[in-house]
C-alpha cells in the first residue's frame, strides 16, 4: 500500500459522498416542490441545505487528492487535458454551488416568513428563476463529464473541455425533453366499436 493508492481511494470516496449528497438534495427539492404545507416545504428545504453543505468539502477534497496524484506525474502532467478540464469543472461547480447557496438562503427566509403566518397553511406555488432550475441539471452533466475525463484521461485540452460542455448540454437536453413530455397532455386511446 502506498500514498498514491490512498489518495486515489480518498478521491473516489469524495465522488461517492458527492453523489450521495446530490441524491439527497434532488430528493429534497422534489419533496419541497410537492409539499402541501409551508412547514413541510421548510423541513425539506432544511434537508436540502444540510445535504448541500457536503459539496464544498467534496470539491476541496477532490482537488487536494487529485493534485497530489497529478504531482506524482511531474510538471508536464499539469498540462494534460483531463487535469485542466477537472479544474475547470470544479471551478464551475464551485461557482454554481455558491450562486445556488445564495438563492437557497433567500428562499429559506421566504419560507420562514410564510411559516410565521402559519406553518400548516397550504404551500403557495413558487416559481424559481430559470437559472435556479437549470444549474443543478448542468452541474450533474458537468460532474459526470469530469468523472468520464478522469477515467479516460484525454491528453487533448480541447477534447477534455469539449466533453465537459457535452456533458452539460446532454444533461440539459434530457431535462428539457423530460419537461416537454410532462407538459404534453396524455393521449387517450380511441376505442373503435
N, C-alpha and C positions, 0 to 999 in steps of 0.2 A: 504494500500500500504506500502510495506517495502523495505529495501535496497536490499535484495536478489532478489526480483522481478524486481527492476530497473536494477540491474546488469544482470539479465537474458535477459531483453529486449535489453540492450546495446550489450550483447553477440550475440543475434540473429540478431540485426541490423548490426553488424560487418560482419556477414555472408552474409547478403543481399548486403551490399556495396561491399564486395569482389567478390561476384558472378556477380554483375553488372559490376565491373571493368574488371573481367575476360571476360565477354561477349564482351565488347568494345575492349579489346586487341586482342581477337580472330578474331573479325571483321576486325580490323586494319591490322592484319597480312595477312589475306586473301586478302584484298584490296591492300596491298603493293605488294604482290606476283603478282597480276593481273594488277598492274599499267602499263600503256602504256608509260608514260614518267618518266624521272628521278625526275622531280619536283613533280609529283603526288605521286611517291613512297616515297619521302621525307616528303610530307604532311601526308601521312598515318602513316609513321614511327613516326612522331611527336605526332600523336594522340595516338599511342601505348605507347610511353614513358610517355606521360601525364597521361594516364589511369593507367599505372603500378605504378605510384607513390603512389597510394592508398594502395597497398599491404603491405608495411612495417607498415603503420599506422594501418591497419586492423589486422595484426599479433600481434602488440603490444596491441591493444585494446582487442583482443581475449584472450591473455594471462592474461592481467590485470583483466578483468571481470571474466574469468574462475578461476583465482587464488583466487579472493575474494569469489566466490561461494564455491570452494573446501575448503577454510579455515574455512568456517562455519560448515563443516563436521568433523573438528578435524584433528589431526595429522595422523590418520590412513587413512583418505580419500586420502592423497597424494600417497599412495601405491597402489591405485586401478588401474587396467589395463587401463581403459578409460582415466584416468588422465595422466598416463605415455605415452600412445600412442598419446594423444593430444599434449603433449610437444614434443615428437619425430616428430610428423607430422609438427608442427610449425617450429622446427629446420630444418627439411628437406626443407620445403617451403622457409624459410629464406635463406638457403644456395643456393638452386637452383635459387631463385629470384635474389640473389646477382650476381651469375655467369651469368644469362641471362641479367641482367642490364649492366654488363661489356661488354658483347658481343653486346648489343644494342647500347651502346655508340660508340663502334668501327664501327658498321655498319653505324651509323649516320655520322661519319667522312667520310666514304667511299662515302656515298650518297651526302654529302655536296661537296666533291671534284669533284664528277661527275657533280653535278649541276653547279659548277663554269665554266665548259666547255660548258654548255648549258642545262638549266632545261627542255627544250622542246624536247631534244633528246630522242630517244627510250630507254626504260629501258633495260639494258642488263640482261641476265638470271644469277642470283646469286644463288649459291647453298650453303645453310647454312650447317655448320658442323652437323653431326648426333646428337650430344648431344643437340644442339640448337633446333633441330626438335623434339626430343623425350622428353625432360624435361617438356615442357608445358603440354604434354599429361599425363605424370606421375604425375605432380602436380595436375591435375584435379582429377585423381583417388585417390590420397592421400587425397586431400581436402574432397572429398565425403566420403572417408572411415573415416576420423576424425569426420565428421558430423554423420555418422552411429554409430560410437563408442560413441559419446556424447548422441545420442538418446537412444541407447540400454544399455549403461553403463556396459559393461562386467567387472567383477572384476578381471578376469584372465589376467595377463600381456601377456603371450604368445598368447592367443586368440585375445586380442585387437591389439597387434602388427601384428599378422597374418592378421587381417582384413586390416590394412594399406598396407601390402605387396600385399594382394589380390586385393585391390583397384587399386594399381599401375599396377599390371600385367593385370587385366581385361581391364583397360583403354588402356594400350599399345597394348594388343592383338586386341582389337576392332579397334584401329587406324591402325595397320598393315593390318588387314583384309580389312578395307576400302581402304587403299592404294593399296592393291593387286587387289581389284575389279576394281579400277580406271585404273590400268595398263593393265588389260586384254582387248584385242580387243572386241568390242561389236559383239555379234552374229548377223548374218544376216539370217533372216528366209528363208528357202528353200521353194519355191512355186512349187508344182508339178502340172503338167498340164494334 
